[in-house]
Amino acid sequence: MKDKQGEHPFGDAGQLILFGAFLVVWVGDSFFLHLSTFLTVLVPLTVRLTILILSLIAAIFLFKSGHVAVSGEERPNRVITMGAFRHVRHPLYLASILTYFGLAGSTCSLLSLALFVVICLFYNYLADYEEKIMMNKFGEEYAEYRKKTGMWLPRLGKHGE
């Protein structure tokens, strides 16, 4: 297995396990058991589908624009500030989070939303781990980038000025 510099050693495995668990819970609750989908009667289908579509559009943009950091044979040896990285520091993780949110919100599955919280905490843990590595590797350059760019949400205004 190839070493992925800057990533948590169990990050990929954790993401796969949580993805599998989420799919089992979401599909099972949303389409078969209906244990926690009682809010669907209060939230119109058009609202739920709008949440899903907007979440997926944003996720696709973040994934496509943020994939520059992990594609190719070698990772860039600089702080990436273009594309989605111009707006948020972890666009690929945010794309995943938005996808989970859209799916859970589309069926109002409270069990899925509870697992979504766990998934968010896991991604935040991974992001914190990677940010420490980036600070050690790039120092002041990364510190400046952190001041100007939000971790999960874009910073409004003049980018840290």
Residue pairs with C-beta under 8 A, 6 or more apart in sequence:
4 12
5 75
5 133
6 75
6 130
6 133
6 134
6 137
7 126
7 130
8 14
8 125
8 126
8 129
8 130
11 126
11 129
14 122
14 126
15 96
15 122
18 115
18 118
18 119
18 122
21 115
22 100
22 103
22 112
22 115
22 116
22 119
25 109
25 111
25 112
25 115
26 103
26 104
26 107
26 109
26 112
26 115
29 35
29 36
29 37
29 107
29 109
29 111
29 112
30 37
30 107
30 109
30 112
31 107
35 111
36 109
36 110
36 111
36 112
37 107
37 108
37 109
37 110
38 108
39 108
39 110
40 48
40 107
40 108
43 108
48 105
48 106
48 107
48 108
49 106
51 101
51 102
51 105
51 106
52 102
52 103
52 105
52 106
53 102
54 102
55 98
55 99
55 101
55 102
55 105
56 98
56 99
56 102
58 95
58 98
59 94
59 95
59 96
59 98
59 99
59 102
60 95
61 84
62 84
62 88
62 91
62 92
62 94
62 95
62 98
63 91
63 92
63 95
65 83
65 84
65 85
65 91
66 83
66 84
66 85
66 91
66 92
66 95
67 92
68 76
68 80
68 82
68 83
68 85
69 75
69 76
69 80
69 85
69 92
70 92
78 138
78 141
79 134
79 138
79 141
79 142
79 145
81 145
81 149
83 91
84 91
85 91
85 149
86 149
87 149
87 150
87 154
88 94
88 149
88 150
88 151
88 152
88 153
88 154
89 127
89 131
89 145
89 146
89 149
89 150
89 151
90 123
90 127
90 130
90 151
90 152
93 123
93 126
93 127
94 152
96 119
96 123
97 119
97 120
97 123
97 152
100 112
100 116
100 119
101 116
103 112
104 112
104 113
104 115
104 116
105 113
127 151
131 142
131 146
131 151
134 142
135 142
135 143
138 145
147 160
148 155
148 159
148 160
149 155
149 159
